Amino acid sequence: MTQRRHRPLLHVLVVAVLVVAAGAVATALAPQTRGPAPAVASEVPVSETVVACPGLRSREGFTESEVAAATPPQVEGVDPDAPGSGVVRTLTNDESKDKALISLTAPGDRGSYVGRNGERDSVTGSAEGSLAPGFSVTQTERTVDGRGRGLASTQCLPTGNDFWFVGAASGVGESAVLVLTNPESAVATVDVGFYGKRGPLEVPNARGVQVPERGSVELELDKLVPGQAVLALNAQVRVGRLSAAVIETDVFGFEPLGTDWIARAEAPSTSVVVPGVPAVNQGRSLKVQLDVVAPEEAAVVRVSVVTPEGSFVPEGVDVVDVPAGGVKSVDMTQAFRGEPAAIVLESDAPITAGARVTLEDPDIFGDLLFLAASQPLDGPAVVPDNRTTKDLATRLVISAPQESAQVSVSAFAGTTTIPVETVQIPGGSTQVLTVEPKDLKRFGLVVVPEAGSGPVYAVRMLDEEGPRGPLVTSFPLRTARLTAVVPVTVPDVVAGTVE
């Protein structure tokens, strides 16, 4: 065994003296600041959260259009007894005419409002104080008859200035609508860029779109860019801030094919994950179309699939060549074998992506859902509107493409919190959790990746069977807004200045 050699004490003391002396000289030569030391930023719970929804879209006798809101029962650093409020209200050009739809008064509260009799109001949600951290709002439409038959849901998101959507279409029987919602008190100006199979599309009417203050604008894609088998959209806000959403409804003649909101995709990058491919249940058939856009340069994209048994490279679609400024569609149906999965894309140029999933049943109409390139969860995600009945299930499709992950799932309604399950996801795999909390039919969900977990992606899916099914919808989970970075200020105008 090798013995450690100890330096003589005198040698150590000499070194120490030299180090101290050098530090003193450096301090003397360094510029001196006047006043207090520079302030250090701190991280505190958010005090206000504001989101915007595309709005109620009810049709009397056909569509049940619902918004739901919730705030989680426990957030670290937040006193649950501190004052706070949360409200979801209609958005009109006259604020005095807004109607409160949902009111929350304490952490853990959740509520919902169902629009009827043709209501088509834009909707906003806001929370303050102890209810602001994790405040979340979703919107869901359920149509059981007619050309718009299907189940569609989306998260209501904070306003921003750059939005990507991938996978819409404007061919025969394909009706997609871009909804721009402006909850601010000033007009917003938006440029919408379109990308098709052959490259960027010139659409003059989509430039300089004016969205009125406290109002919304709907752009019908089959009128703006008709006849496109697949589209990617980039809405860039030049003036102001707003929220954007896309919904598509497909038919074949008079036969409904399904409807869903297209989830917002992450901005282009060279590494992309599209989570949430569902499992095939009860004799359904599944079709999956992957859509990839390369906005600037041509891209060579390598594809892998993450399933419950592990990751693999799908034969025949392992490499996708995407033209510069174009969208490439790939039929991935044969790669999934009816299993839940995530699609991982590695590219030599920035891309973003989505997937169109069609569920069909030989005995009844089917439905469709859209998936999108998403960010991994780096904190809790909150979903206010989840349901479980004899015919309807809430499911989580959770993927860990790299290292293994552990995710805790709990349900809540008011003061009742029920731990559902802690899900172990081996690295390079996907798991599905059917959420069935005891004695709760309508509930909020909190999904938390545990410390030390690798990147983990999750999608919430509502899946309805029974005489009106199959109906299905999903959206990717996003990390809830819990904290904000606040710089610490000091009452000295010369603090931190150099002499």
Helices and strands as residue ranges (DSSP letters): H 9-29, E 33-34, E 42-45, E 48-53, E 63-70, E 84-91, G 95-97, E 100-104, E 110-115, E 122-129, E 136-143, E 150-155, E 162-168, E 174-182, E 188-196, E 199-201, G 204-206, E 209-211, E 215-220, H 221-224, E 231-239, E 243-252, E 255-262, E 269-277, E 285-294, E 299-307, E 310-312, E 319-322, E 326-331, G 333-335, E 341-361, E 364-372, E 381-387, E 392-400, E 405-413, E 416-425, E 429-435, E 442-449, E 457-464, E 471-476, E 483-486, E 497-498
